[in-house]
Amino acid sequence: MLEQQEQGSSRPAVSYMTMELVVAVVIAALAATVIWSNYTIGAGWTEDGPQAGYFPMRIGILILAATVAVAIQALRKRDRRPFVHVGELRQVCVVLIPLALYVALIHFLGIYVASALFVAGFMRAVGKYPLWKGLPLAAAVMAVLFWVFEMKFLVPLPKGPLESLFGY
């Protein structure tokens, strides 16, 4: 059973070629967005000089050209070596998925409540601490951070419904 788990963990998840193509497509989409948005605001040259989108649009074109070159190179090389193995990808997902959820929750719950849930969740899932240890510690850390940022430094951070109940 343990051998099967180890074999599954060392099984390749994604090749270098696949990752290079995925990154090229994502960056090309971002470059296309930059090009289009700057084209719509004006990317030409007027009698007064360059319009607001002149320089950013040209940078977007350069980035798009670079991503096309990366994609062509990846297709020519056809590098099938594993970029990441299943076990390594699993370890990345243990951090990446909760982090993405945390960032999404900040909008709805505010940074303090979302951070407390993130800390308590990590203590439970990764550190294997019981909730009776994780929840009070997470609440205490967030209370200290609230005091430091909101009351001492006067730095307003995103707040949710709980802070509204307390008048913040």
Phi and psi in radians as a Rosetta constraint file:
Dihedral C 1 N 2 CA 2 C 2 CIRCULARHARMONIC -1.124 0.35
Dihedral N 2 CA 2 C 2 N 3 CIRCULARHARMONIC -0.637 0.35
Dihedral C 2 N 3 CA 3 C 3 CIRCULARHARMONIC -1.118 0.35
Dihedral N 3 CA 3 C 3 N 4 CIRCULARHARMONIC -0.669 0.35
Dihedral C 3 N 4 CA 4 C 4 CIRCULARHARMONIC -1.134 0.35
Dihedral N 4 CA 4 C 4 N 5 CIRCULARHARMONIC -0.701 0.35
Dihedral C 4 N 5 CA 5 C 5 CIRCULARHARMONIC -1.128 0.35
Dihedral N 5 CA 5 C 5 N 6 CIRCULARHARMONIC -0.736 0.35
Dihedral C 5 N 6 CA 6 C 6 CIRCULARHARMONIC -1.143 0.35
Dihedral N 6 CA 6 C 6 N 7 CIRCULARHARMONIC -0.687 0.35
Dihedral C 6 N 7 CA 7 C 7 CIRCULARHARMONIC -1.136 0.35
Dihedral N 7 CA 7 C 7 N 8 CIRCULARHARMONIC -0.705 0.35
Dihedral C 7 N 8 CA 8 C 8 CIRCULARHARMONIC -1.143 0.35
Dihedral N 8 CA 8 C 8 N 9 CIRCULARHARMONIC -0.627 0.35
Dihedral C 8 N 9 CA 9 C 9 CIRCULARHARMONIC -1.242 0.35
Dihedral N 9 CA 9 C 9 N 10 CIRCULARHARMONIC -0.542 0.35
Dihedral C 9 N 10 CA 10 C 10 CIRCULARHARMONIC -1.609 0.35
Dihedral N 10 CA 10 C 10 N 11 CIRCULARHARMONIC 0.003 0.35
Dihedral C 10 N 11 CA 11 C 11 CIRCULARHARMONIC -1.241 0.35
Dihedral N 11 CA 11 C 11 N 12 CIRCULARHARMONIC 2.343 0.35
Dihedral C 11 N 12 CA 12 C 12 CIRCULARHARMONIC -1.078 0.35
Dihedral N 12 CA 12 C 12 N 13 CIRCULARHARMONIC 2.410 0.35
Dihedral C 12 N 13 CA 13 C 13 CIRCULARHARMONIC -1.735 0.35
Dihedral N 13 CA 13 C 13 N 14 CIRCULARHARMONIC -0.752 0.35
Dihedral C 13 N 14 CA 14 C 14 CIRCULARHARMONIC -2.536 0.35
Dihedral N 14 CA 14 C 14 N 15 CIRCULARHARMONIC 2.480 0.35
Dihedral C 14 N 15 CA 15 C 15 CIRCULARHARMONIC -1.573 0.35
Dihedral N 15 CA 15 C 15 N 16 CIRCULARHARMONIC 2.863 0.35
Dihedral C 15 N 16 CA 16 C 16 CIRCULARHARMONIC -1.036 0.35
Dihedral N 16 CA 16 C 16 N 17 CIRCULARHARMONIC -0.739 0.35
Dihedral C 16 N 17 CA 17 C 17 CIRCULARHARMONIC -1.063 0.35
Dihedral N 17 CA 17 C 17 N 18 CIRCULARHARMONIC -0.781 0.35
Dihedral C 17 N 18 CA 18 C 18 CIRCULARHARMONIC -1.053 0.35
Dihedral N 18 CA 18 C 18 N 19 CIRCULARHARMONIC -0.807 0.35
Dihedral C 18 N 19 CA 19 C 19 CIRCULARHARMONIC -1.125 0.35
Dihedral N 19 CA 19 C 19 N 20 CIRCULARHARMONIC -0.719 0.35
Dihedral C 19 N 20 CA 20 C 20 CIRCULARHARMONIC -1.086 0.35
Dihedral N 20 CA 20 C 20 N 21 CIRCULARHARMONIC -0.694 0.35
Dihedral C 20 N 21 CA 21 C 21 CIRCULARHARMONIC -1.212 0.35
Dihedral N 21 CA 21 C 21 N 22 CIRCULARHARMONIC -0.717 0.35
Dihedral C 21 N 22 CA 22 C 22 CIRCULARHARMONIC -1.096 0.35
Dihedral N 22 CA 22 C 22 N 23 CIRCULARHARMONIC -0.819 0.35
Dihedral C 22 N 23 CA 23 C 23 CIRCULARHARMONIC -1.105 0.35
Dihedral N 23 CA 23 C 23 N 24 CIRCULARHARMONIC -0.710 0.35
Dihedral C 23 N 24 CA 24 C 24 CIRCULARHARMONIC -1.073 0.35
Dihedral N 24 CA 24 C 24 N 25 CIRCULARHARMONIC -0.746 0.35
Dihedral C 24 N 25 CA 25 C 25 CIRCULARHARMONIC -1.154 0.35
Dihedral N 25 CA 25 C 25 N 26 CIRCULARHARMONIC -0.764 0.35
Dihedral C 25 N 26 CA 26 C 26 CIRCULARHARMONIC -1.107 0.35
Dihedral N 26 CA 26 C 26 N 27 CIRCULARHARMONIC -0.826 0.35
Dihedral C 26 N 27 CA 27 C 27 CIRCULARHARMONIC -1.191 0.35
Dihedral N 27 CA 27 C 27 N 28 CIRCULARHARMONIC -0.609 0.35
Dihedral C 27 N 28 CA 28 C 28 CIRCULARHARMONIC -1.101 0.35
Dihedral N 28 CA 28 C 28 N 29 CIRCULARHARMONIC -0.689 0.35
Dihedral C 28 N 29 CA 29 C 29 CIRCULARHARMONIC -1.119 0.35
Dihedral N 29 CA 29 C 29 N 30 CIRCULARHARMONIC -0.726 0.35
Dihedral C 29 N 30 CA 30 C 30 CIRCULARHARMONIC -1.138 0.35
Dihedral N 30 CA 30 C 30 N 31 CIRCULARHARMONIC -0.728 0.35
Dihedral C 30 N 31 CA 31 C 31 CIRCULARHARMONIC -1.105 0.35
Dihedral N 31 CA 31 C 31 N 32 CIRCULARHARMONIC -0.723 0.35
Dihedral C 31 N 32 CA 32 C 32 CIRCULARHARMONIC -1.098 0.35
Dihedral N 32 CA 32 C 32 N 33 CIRCULARHARMONIC -0.658 0.35
Dihedral C 32 N 33 CA 33 C 33 CIRCULARHARMONIC -1.113 0.35
Dihedral N 33 CA 33 C 33 N 34 CIRCULARHARMONIC -0.767 0.35
Dihedral C 33 N 34 CA 34 C 34 CIRCULARHARMONIC -1.083 0.35
Dihedral N 34 CA 34 C 34 N 35 CIRCULARHARMONIC -0.787 0.35
Dihedral C 34 N 35 CA 35 C 35 CIRCULARHARMONIC -1.067 0.35
Dihedral N 35 CA 35 C 35 N 36 CIRCULARHARMONIC -0.859 0.35
Dihedral C 35 N 36 CA 36 C 36 CIRCULARHARMONIC -1.133 0.35
Dihedral N 36 CA 36 C 36 N 37 CIRCULARHARMONIC -0.799 0.35
Dihedral C 36 N 37 CA 37 C 37 CIRCULARHARMONIC -1.136 0.35
Dihedral N 37 CA 37 C 37 N 38 CIRCULARHARMONIC -0.646 0.35
Dihedral C 37 N 38 CA 38 C 38 CIRCULARHARMONIC -1.329 0.35
Dihedral N 38 CA 38 C 38 N 39 CIRCULARHARMONIC -0.518 0.35
Dihedral C 38 N 39 CA 39 C 39 CIRCULARHARMONIC -1.124 0.35
Dihedral N 39 CA 39 C 39 N 40 CIRCULARHARMONIC -0.712 0.35
Dihedral C 39 N 40 CA 40 C 40 CIRCULARHARMONIC -1.216 0.35
Dihedral N 40 CA 40 C 40 N 41 CIRCULARHARMONIC -0.505 0.35
Dihedral C 40 N 41 CA 41 C 41 CIRCULARHARMONIC -1.545 0.35
Dihedral N 41 CA 41 C 41 N 42 CIRCULARHARMONIC -0.177 0.35
Dihedral C 41 N 42 CA 42 C 42 CIRCULARHARMONIC 1.940 0.35
Dihedral N 42 CA 42 C 42 N 43 CIRCULARHARMONIC 1.999 0.35
Dihedral C 42 N 43 CA 43 C 43 CIRCULARHARMONIC -2.201 0.35
Dihedral N 43 CA 43 C 43 N 44 CIRCULARHARMONIC 0.336 0.35
Dihedral C 43 N 44 CA 44 C 44 CIRCULARHARMONIC -1.728 0.35
Dihedral N 44 CA 44 C 44 N 45 CIRCULARHARMONIC -2.853 0.35
Dihedral C 44 N 45 CA 45 C 45 CIRCULARHARMONIC -2.097 0.35
Dihedral N 45 CA 45 C 45 N 46 CIRCULARHARMONIC 2.177 0.35
Dihedral C 45 N 46 CA 46 C 46 CIRCULARHARMONIC -1.883 0.35
Dihedral N 46 CA 46 C 46 N 47 CIRCULARHARMONIC -3.135 0.35
Dihedral C 46 N 47 CA 47 C 47 CIRCULARHARMONIC -1.143 0.35
Dihedral N 47 CA 47 C 47 N 48 CIRCULARHARMONIC -0.359 0.35
Dihedral C 47 N 48 CA 48 C 48 CIRCULARHARMONIC -1.493 0.35
Dihedral N 48 CA 48 C 48 N 49 CIRCULARHARMONIC -0.192 0.35
Dihedral C 48 N 49 CA 49 C 49 CIRCULARHARMONIC 2.158 0.35
Dihedral N 49 CA 49 C 49 N 50 CIRCULARHARMONIC -2.793 0.35
Dihedral C 49 N 50 CA 50 C 50 CIRCULARHARMONIC -1.244 0.35
Dihedral N 50 CA 50 C 50 N 51 CIRCULARHARMONIC 2.521 0.35
Dihedral C 50 N 51 CA 51 C 51 CIRCULARHARMONIC -1.359 0.35
Dihedral N 51 CA 51 C 51 N 52 CIRCULARHARMONIC 3.006 0.35
Dihedral C 51 N 52 CA 52 C 52 CIRCULARHARMONIC -1.028 0.35
Dihedral N 52 CA 52 C 52 N 53 CIRCULARHARMONIC -0.586 0.35
Dihedral C 52 N 53 CA 53 C 53 CIRCULARHARMONIC -1.651 0.35
Dihedral N 53 CA 53 C 53 N 54 CIRCULARHARMONIC 0.103 0.35
Dihedral C 53 N 54 CA 54 C 54 CIRCULARHARMONIC -1.021 0.35
Dihedral N 54 CA 54 C 54 N 55 CIRCULARHARMONIC -1.039 0.35
Dihedral C 54 N 55 CA 55 C 55 CIRCULARHARMONIC -1.204 0.35
Dihedral N 55 CA 55 C 55 N 56 CIRCULARHARMONIC -0.843 0.35
Dihedral C 55 N 56 CA 56 C 56 CIRCULARHARMONIC -1.044 0.35
Dihedral N 56 CA 56 C 56 N 57 CIRCULARHARMONIC -0.618 0.35
Dihedral C 56 N 57 CA 57 C 57 CIRCULARHARMONIC -1.155 0.35
Dihedral N 57 CA 57 C 57 N 58 CIRCULARHARMONIC -0.695 0.35
Dihedral C 57 N 58 CA 58 C 58 CIRCULARHARMONIC -1.182 0.35
Dihedral N 58 CA 58 C 58 N 59 CIRCULARHARMONIC -0.618 0.35
Dihedral C 58 N 59 CA 59 C 59 CIRCULARHARMONIC -1.123 0.35
Dihedral N 59 CA 59 C 59 N 60 CIRCULARHARMONIC -0.727 0.35
Dihedral C 59 N 60 CA 60 C 60 CIRCULARHARMONIC -1.045 0.35
Dihedral N 60 CA 60 C 60 N 61 CIRCULARHARMONIC -0.690 0.35
Dihedral C 60 N 61 CA 61 C 61 CIRCULARHARMONIC -1.141 0.35
Dihedral N 61 CA 61 C 61 N 62 CIRCULARHARMONIC -0.733 0.35
Dihedral C 61 N 62 CA 62 C 62 CIRCULARHARMONIC -1.093 0.35
Dihedral N 62 CA 62 C 62 N 63 CIRCULARHARMONIC -0.743 0.35
Dihedral C 62 N 63 CA 63 C 63 CIRCULARHARMONIC -1.128 0.35
Dihedral N 63 CA 63 C 63 N 64 CIRCULARHARMONIC -0.737 0.35
Dihedral C 63 N 64 CA 64 C 64 CIRCULARHARMONIC -1.072 0.35
Dihedral N 64 CA 64 C 64 N 65 CIRCULARHARMONIC -0.750 0.35
Dihedral C 64 N 65 CA 65 C 65 CIRCULARHARMONIC -1.089 0.35
Dihedral N 65 CA 65 C 65 N 66 CIRCULARHARMONIC -0.700 0.35
Dihedral C 65 N 66 CA 66 C 66 CIRCULARHARMONIC -1.136 0.35
Dihedral N 66 CA 66 C 66 N 67 CIRCULARHARMONIC -0.674 0.35
Dihedral C 66 N 67 CA 67 C 67 CIRCULARHARMONIC -1.209 0.35
Dihedral N 67 CA 67 C 67 N 68 CIRCULARHARMONIC -0.604 0.35
Dihedral C 67 N 68 CA 68 C 68 CIRCULARHARMONIC -1.117 0.35
Dihedral N 68 CA 68 C 68 N 69 CIRCULARHARMONIC -0.728 0.35
Dihedral C 68 N 69 CA 69 C 69 CIRCULARHARMONIC -1.097 0.35
Dihedral N 69 CA 69 C 69 N 70 CIRCULARHARMONIC -0.719 0.35
Dihedral C 69 N 70 CA 70 C 70 CIRCULARHARMONIC -1.108 0.35
Dihedral N 70 CA 70 C 70 N 71 CIRCULARHARMONIC -0.756 0.35
Dihedral C 70 N 71 CA 71 C 71 CIRCULARHARMONIC -1.117 0.35
Dihedral N 71 CA 71 C 71 N 72 CIRCULARHARMONIC -0.753 0.35
Dihedral C 71 N 72 CA 72 C 72 CIRCULARHARMONIC -1.104 0.35
Dihedral N 72 CA 72 C 72 N 73 CIRCULARHARMONIC -0.762 0.35
Dihedral C 72 N 73 CA 73 C 73 CIRCULARHARMONIC -1.081 0.35
Dihedral N 73 CA 73 C 73 N 74 CIRCULARHARMONIC -0.736 0.35
Dihedral C 73 N 74 CA 74 C 74 CIRCULARHARMONIC -1.114 0.35
Dihedral N 74 CA 74 C 74 N 75 CIRCULARHARMONIC -0.707 0.35
Dihedral C 74 N 75 CA 75 C 75 CIRCULARHARMONIC -1.215 0.35
Dihedral N 75 CA 75 C 75 N 76 CIRCULARHARMONIC -0.583 0.35
Dihedral C 75 N 76 CA 76 C 76 CIRCULARHARMONIC -1.275 0.35
Dihedral N 76 CA 76 C 76 N 77 CIRCULARHARMONIC -0.748 0.35
Dihedral C 76 N 77 CA 77 C 77 CIRCULARHARMONIC -1.253 0.35
Dihedral N 77 CA 77 C 77 N 78 CIRCULARHARMONIC -0.657 0.35
Dihedral C 77 N 78 CA 78 C 78 CIRCULARHARMONIC 0.885 0.35
Dihedral N 78 CA 78 C 78 N 79 CIRCULARHARMONIC 0.901 0.35
Dihedral C 78 N 79 CA 79 C 79 CIRCULARHARMONIC -1.299 0.35
Dihedral N 79 CA 79 C 79 N 80 CIRCULARHARMONIC 1.860 0.35
Dihedral C 79 N 80 CA 80 C 80 CIRCULARHARMONIC -1.645 0.35
Dihedral N 80 CA 80 C 80 N 81 CIRCULARHARMONIC 0.076 0.35
Dihedral C 80 N 81 CA 81 C 81 CIRCULARHARMONIC -1.050 0.35
Dihedral N 81 CA 81 C 81 N 82 CIRCULARHARMONIC 2.597 0.35
Dihedral C 81 N 82 CA 82 C 82 CIRCULARHARMONIC -1.218 0.35
Dihedral N 82 CA 82 C 82 N 83 CIRCULARHARMONIC 2.267 0.35
Dihedral C 82 N 83 CA 83 C 83 CIRCULARHARMONIC -1.389 0.35
Dihedral N 83 CA 83 C 83 N 84 CIRCULARHARMONIC -0.691 0.35
Dihedral C 83 N 84 CA 84 C 84 CIRCULARHARMONIC -2.625 0.35
Dihedral N 84 CA 84 C 84 N 85 CIRCULARHARMONIC 2.564 0.35
Dihedral C 84 N 85 CA 85 C 85 CIRCULARHARMONIC -1.682 0.35
Dihedral N 85 CA 85 C 85 N 86 CIRCULARHARMONIC 2.849 0.35
Dihedral C 85 N 86 CA 86 C 86 CIRCULARHARMONIC -1.000 0.35
Dihedral N 86 CA 86 C 86 N 87 CIRCULARHARMONIC -0.774 0.35
Dihedral C 86 N 87 CA 87 C 87 CIRCULARHARMONIC -1.091 0.35
Dihedral N 87 CA 87 C 87 N 88 CIRCULARHARMONIC -0.717 0.35
Dihedral C 87 N 88 CA 88 C 88 CIRCULARHARMONIC -1.183 0.35
Dihedral N 88 CA 88 C 88 N 89 CIRCULARHARMONIC -0.707 0.35
Dihedral C 88 N 89 CA 89 C 89 CIRCULARHARMONIC -1.129 0.35
Dihedral N 89 CA 89 C 89 N 90 CIRCULARHARMONIC -0.650 0.35
Dihedral C 89 N 90 CA 90 C 90 CIRCULARHARMONIC -1.074 0.35
Dihedral N 90 CA 90 C 90 N 91 CIRCULARHARMONIC -0.750 0.35
Dihedral C 90 N 91 CA 91 C 91 CIRCULARHARMONIC -1.116 0.35
Dihedral N 91 CA 91 C 91 N 92 CIRCULARHARMONIC -0.681 0.35
Dihedral C 91 N 92 CA 92 C 92 CIRCULARHARMONIC -1.133 0.35
Dihedral N 92 CA 92 C 92 N 93 CIRCULARHARMONIC -0.737 0.35
Dihedral C 92 N 93 CA 93 C 93 CIRCULARHARMONIC -1.159 0.35
Dihedral N 93 CA 93 C 93 N 94 CIRCULARHARMONIC -0.508 0.35
Dihedral C 93 N 94 CA 94 C 94 CIRCULARHARMONIC -1.057 0.35
Dihedral N 94 CA 94 C 94 N 95 CIRCULARHARMONIC -0.545 0.35
Dihedral C 94 N 95 CA 95 C 95 CIRCULARHARMONIC -1.667 0.35
Dihedral N 95 CA 95 C 95 N 96 CIRCULARHARMONIC -0.751 0.35
Dihedral C 95 N 96 CA 96 C 96 CIRCULARHARMONIC -1.171 0.35
Dihedral N 96 CA 96 C 96 N 97 CIRCULARHARMONIC -0.760 0.35
Dihedral C 96 N 97 CA 97 C 97 CIRCULARHARMONIC -1.156 0.35
Dihedral N 97 CA 97 C 97 N 98 CIRCULARHARMONIC -0.858 0.35
Dihedral C 97 N 98 CA 98 C 98 CIRCULARHARMONIC -1.099 0.35
Dihedral N 98 CA 98 C 98 N 99 CIRCULARHARMONIC -0.583 0.35
Dihedral C 98 N 99 CA 99 C 99 CIRCULARHARMONIC -1.155 0.35
Dihedral N 99 CA 99 C 99 N 100 CIRCULARHARMONIC -0.722 0.35
Dihedral C 99 N 100 CA 100 C 100 CIRCULARHARMONIC -1.129 0.35
Dihedral N 100 CA 100 C 100 N 101 CIRCULARHARMONIC -0.703 0.35
Dihedral C 100 N 101 CA 101 C 101 CIRCULARHARMONIC -1.112 0.35
Dihedral N 101 CA 101 C 101 N 102 CIRCULARHARMONIC -0.719 0.35
Dihedral C 101 N 102 CA 102 C 102 CIRCULARHARMONIC -1.032 0.35
Dihedral N 102 CA 102 C 102 N 103 CIRCULARHARMONIC -0.842 0.35
Dihedral C 102 N 103 CA 103 C 103 CIRCULARHARMONIC -1.078 0.35
Dihedral N 103 CA 103 C 103 N 104 CIRCULARHARMONIC -0.693 0.35
Dihedral C 103 N 104 CA 104 C 104 CIRCULARHARMONIC -1.162 0.35
Dihedral N 104 CA 104 C 104 N 105 CIRCULARHARMONIC -0.664 0.35
Dihedral C 104 N 105 CA 105 C 105 CIRCULARHARMONIC -1.239 0.35
Dihedral N 105 CA 105 C 105 N 106 CIRCULARHARMONIC -0.423 0.35
Dihedral C 105 N 106 CA 106 C 106 CIRCULARHARMONIC -0.987 0.35
Dihedral N 106 CA 106 C 106 N 107 CIRCULARHARMONIC -0.673 0.35
Dihedral C 106 N 107 CA 107 C 107 CIRCULARHARMONIC -1.094 0.35
Dihedral N 107 CA 107 C 107 N 108 CIRCULARHARMONIC -0.663 0.35
Dihedral C 107 N 108 CA 108 C 108 CIRCULARHARMONIC -1.624 0.35
Dihedral N 108 CA 108 C 108 N 109 CIRCULARHARMONIC -0.631 0.35
Dihedral C 108 N 109 CA 109 C 109 CIRCULARHARMONIC -1.860 0.35
Dihedral N 109 CA 109 C 109 N 110 CIRCULARHARMONIC -0.202 0.35
Dihedral C 109 N 110 CA 110 C 110 CIRCULARHARMONIC 1.530 0.35
Dihedral N 110 CA 110 C 110 N 111 CIRCULARHARMONIC 2.838 0.35
Dihedral C 110 N 111 CA 111 C 111 CIRCULARHARMONIC -1.245 0.35
Dihedral N 111 CA 111 C 111 N 112 CIRCULARHARMONIC -0.542 0.35
Dihedral C 111 N 112 CA 112 C 112 CIRCULARHARMONIC -1.294 0.35
Dihedral N 112 CA 112 C 112 N 113 CIRCULARHARMONIC -0.819 0.35
Dihedral C 112 N 113 CA 113 C 113 CIRCULARHARMONIC -1.179 0.35
Dihedral N 113 CA 113 C 113 N 114 CIRCULARHARMONIC -0.765 0.35
Dihedral C 113 N 114 CA 114 C 114 CIRCULARHARMONIC -1.075 0.35
Dihedral N 114 CA 114 C 114 N 115 CIRCULARHARMONIC -0.700 0.35
Dihedral C 114 N 115 CA 115 C 115 CIRCULARHARMONIC -1.172 0.35
Dihedral N 115 CA 115 C 115 N 116 CIRCULARHARMONIC -0.691 0.35
Dihedral C 115 N 116 CA 116 C 116 CIRCULARHARMONIC -1.098 0.35
Dihedral N 116 CA 116 C 116 N 117 CIRCULARHARMONIC -0.751 0.35
Dihedral C 116 N 117 CA 117 C 117 CIRCULARHARMONIC -1.126 0.35
Dihedral N 117 CA 117 C 117 N 118 CIRCULARHARMONIC -0.680 0.35
Dihedral C 117 N 118 CA 118 C 118 CIRCULARHARMONIC -1.117 0.35
Dihedral N 118 CA 118 C 118 N 119 CIRCULARHARMONIC -0.827 0.35
Dihedral C 118 N 119 CA 119 C 119 CIRCULARHARMONIC -1.123 0.35
Dihedral N 119 CA 119 C 119 N 120 CIRCULARHARMONIC -0.827 0.35
Dihedral C 119 N 120 CA 120 C 120 CIRCULARHARMONIC -1.107 0.35
Dihedral N 120 CA 120 C 120 N 121 CIRCULARHARMONIC -0.715 0.35
Dihedral C 120 N 121 CA 121 C 121 CIRCULARHARMONIC -1.120 0.35
Dihedral N 121 CA 121 C 121 N 122 CIRCULARHARMONIC -0.722 0.35
Dihedral C 121 N 122 CA 122 C 122 CIRCULARHARMONIC -1.178 0.35
Dihedral N 122 CA 122 C 122 N 123 CIRCULARHARMONIC -0.703 0.35
Dihedral C 122 N 123 CA 123 C 123 CIRCULARHARMONIC -1.067 0.35
Dihedral N 123 CA 123 C 123 N 124 CIRCULARHARMONIC -0.666 0.35
Dihedral C 123 N 124 CA 124 C 124 CIRCULARHARMONIC -1.313 0.35
Dihedral N 124 CA 124 C 124 N 125 CIRCULARHARMONIC -0.900 0.35
Dihedral C 124 N 125 CA 125 C 125 CIRCULARHARMONIC -1.314 0.35
Dihedral N 125 CA 125 C 125 N 126 CIRCULARHARMONIC -0.769 0.35
Dihedral C 125 N 126 CA 126 C 126 CIRCULARHARMONIC -1.660 0.35
Dihedral N 126 CA 126 C 126 N 127 CIRCULARHARMONIC -0.785 0.35
Dihedral C 126 N 127 CA 127 C 127 CIRCULARHARMONIC -1.461 0.35
Dihedral N 127 CA 127 C 127 N 128 CIRCULARHARMONIC -0.205 0.35
Dihedral C 127 N 128 CA 128 C 128 CIRCULARHARMONIC 1.075 0.35
Dihedral N 128 CA 128 C 128 N 129 CIRCULARHARMONIC 0.472 0.35
Dihedral C 128 N 129 CA 129 C 129 CIRCULARHARMONIC -1.391 0.35
Dihedral N 129 CA 129 C 129 N 130 CIRCULARHARMONIC 2.569 0.35
Dihedral C 129 N 130 CA 130 C 130 CIRCULARHARMONIC -1.222 0.35
Dihedral N 130 CA 130 C 130 N 131 CIRCULARHARMONIC 2.700 0.35
Dihedral C 130 N 131 CA 131 C 131 CIRCULARHARMONIC -1.071 0.35
Dihedral N 131 CA 131 C 131 N 132 CIRCULARHARMONIC -0.541 0.35
Dihedral C 131 N 132 CA 132 C 132 CIRCULARHARMONIC -1.160 0.35
Dihedral N 132 CA 132 C 132 N 133 CIRCULARHARMONIC -0.301 0.35
Dihedral C 132 N 133 CA 133 C 133 CIRCULARHARMONIC -1.663 0.35
Dihedral N 133 CA 133 C 133 N 134 CIRCULARHARMONIC -0.694 0.35
Dihedral C 133 N 134 CA 134 C 134 CIRCULARHARMONIC -1.241 0.35
Dihedral N 134 CA 134 C 134 N 135 CIRCULARHARMONIC -0.772 0.35
Dihedral C 134 N 135 CA 135 C 135 CIRCULARHARMONIC -1.126 0.35
Dihedral N 135 CA 135 C 135 N 136 CIRCULARHARMONIC -0.847 0.35
Dihedral C 135 N 136 CA 136 C 136 CIRCULARHARMONIC -1.114 0.35
Dihedral N 136 CA 136 C 136 N 137 CIRCULARHARMONIC -0.675 0.35
Dihedral C 136 N 137 CA 137 C 137 CIRCULARHARMONIC -1.141 0.35
Dihedral N 137 CA 137 C 137 N 138 CIRCULARHARMONIC -0.758 0.35
Dihedral C 137 N 138 CA 138 C 138 CIRCULARHARMONIC -1.087 0.35
Dihedral N 138 CA 138 C 138 N 139 CIRCULARHARMONIC -0.740 0.35
Dihedral C 138 N 139 CA 139 C 139 CIRCULARHARMONIC -1.129 0.35
Dihedral N 139 CA 139 C 139 N 140 CIRCULARHARMONIC -0.713 0.35
Dihedral C 139 N 140 CA 140 C 140 CIRCULARHARMONIC -1.137 0.35
Dihedral N 140 CA 140 C 140 N 141 CIRCULARHARMONIC -0.768 0.35
Dihedral C 140 N 141 CA 141 C 141 CIRCULARHARMONIC -1.087 0.35
Dihedral N 141 CA 141 C 141 N 142 CIRCULARHARMONIC -0.754 0.35
Dihedral C 141 N 142 CA 142 C 142 CIRCULARHARMONIC -1.203 0.35
Dihedral N 142 CA 142 C 142 N 143 CIRCULARHARMONIC -0.596 0.35
Dihedral C 142 N 143 CA 143 C 143 CIRCULARHARMONIC -1.119 0.35
Dihedral N 143 CA 143 C 143 N 144 CIRCULARHARMONIC -0.729 0.35
Dihedral C 143 N 144 CA 144 C 144 CIRCULARHARMONIC -1.129 0.35
Dihedral N 144 CA 144 C 144 N 145 CIRCULARHARMONIC -0.772 0.35
Dihedral C 144 N 145 CA 145 C 145 CIRCULARHARMONIC -1.116 0.35
Dihedral N 145 CA 145 C 145 N 146 CIRCULARHARMONIC -0.673 0.35
Dihedral C 145 N 146 CA 146 C 146 CIRCULARHARMONIC -1.069 0.35
Dihedral N 146 CA 146 C 146 N 147 CIRCULARHARMONIC -0.814 0.35
Dihedral C 146 N 147 CA 147 C 147 CIRCULARHARMONIC -1.050 0.35
Dihedral N 147 CA 147 C 147 N 148 CIRCULARHARMONIC -0.785 0.35
Dihedral C 147 N 148 CA 148 C 148 CIRCULARHARMONIC -1.154 0.35
Dihedral N 148 CA 148 C 148 N 149 CIRCULARHARMONIC -0.924 0.35
Dihedral C 148 N 149 CA 149 C 149 CIRCULARHARMONIC -1.345 0.35
Dihedral N 149 CA 149 C 149 N 150 CIRCULARHARMONIC -0.776 0.35
Dihedral C 149 N 150 CA 150 C 150 CIRCULARHARMONIC -1.450 0.35
Dihedral N 150 CA 150 C 150 N 151 CIRCULARHARMONIC -0.665 0.35
Dihedral C 150 N 151 CA 151 C 151 CIRCULARHARMONIC -1.713 0.35
Dihedral N 151 CA 151 C 151 N 152 CIRCULARHARMONIC -0.628 0.35
Dihedral C 151 N 152 CA 152 C 152 CIRCULARHARMONIC -1.654 0.35
Dihedral N 152 CA 152 C 152 N 153 CIRCULARHARMONIC -0.901 0.35
Dihedral C 152 N 153 CA 153 C 153 CIRCULARHARMONIC -1.493 0.35
Dihedral N 153 CA 153 C 153 N 154 CIRCULARHARMONIC -0.260 0.35
Dihedral C 153 N 154 CA 154 C 154 CIRCULARHARMONIC 0.985 0.35
Dihedral N 154 CA 154 C 154 N 155 CIRCULARHARMONIC 0.726 0.35
Dihedral C 154 N 155 CA 155 C 155 CIRCULARHARMONIC -1.760 0.35
Dihedral N 155 CA 155 C 155 N 156 CIRCULARHARMONIC 1.913 0.35
Dihedral C 155 N 156 CA 156 C 156 CIRCULARHARMONIC -1.316 0.35
Dihedral N 156 CA 156 C 156 N 157 CIRCULARHARMONIC 2.161 0.35
Dihedral C 156 N 157 CA 157 C 157 CIRCULARHARMONIC -1.930 0.35
Dihedral N 157 CA 157 C 157 N 158 CIRCULARHARMONIC 2.839 0.35
Dihedral C 157 N 158 CA 158 C 158 CIRCULARHARMONIC -0.991 0.35
Dihedral N 158 CA 158 C 158 N 159 CIRCULARHARMONIC 2.253 0.35
Dihedral C 158 N 159 CA 159 C 159 CIRCULARHARMONIC -2.028 0.35
Dihedral N 159 CA 159 C 159 N 160 CIRCULARHARMONIC 2.716 0.35
Dihedral C 159 N 160 CA 160 C 160 CIRCULARHARMONIC -2.044 0.35
Dihedral N 160 CA 160 C 160 N 161 CIRCULARHARMONIC -2.835 0.35
Dihedral C 160 N 161 CA 161 C 161 CIRCULARHARMONIC -1.135 0.35
Dihedral N 161 CA 161 C 161 N 162 CIRCULARHARMONIC -0.556 0.35
Dihedral C 161 N 162 CA 162 C 162 CIRCULARHARMONIC -1.140 0.35
Dihedral N 162 CA 162 C 162 N 163 CIRCULARHARMONIC -0.762 0.35
Dihedral C 162 N 163 CA 163 C 163 CIRCULARHARMONIC -1.148 0.35
Dihedral N 163 CA 163 C 163 N 164 CIRCULARHARMONIC -0.563 0.35
Dihedral C 163 N 164 CA 164 C 164 CIRCULARHARMONIC -1.117 0.35
Dihedral N 164 CA 164 C 164 N 165 CIRCULARHARMONIC -0.621 0.35
Dihedral C 164 N 165 CA 165 C 165 CIRCULARHARMONIC -1.091 0.35
Dihedral N 165 CA 165 C 165 N 166 CIRCULARHARMONIC -0.524 0.35
Dihedral C 165 N 166 CA 166 C 166 CIRCULARHARMONIC -1.636 0.35
Dihedral N 166 CA 166 C 166 N 167 CIRCULARHARMONIC 0.087 0.35
Dihedral C 166 N 167 CA 167 C 167 CIRCULARHARMONIC 1.523 0.35
Dihedral N 167 CA 167 C 167 N 168 CIRCULARHARMONIC 0.330 0.35
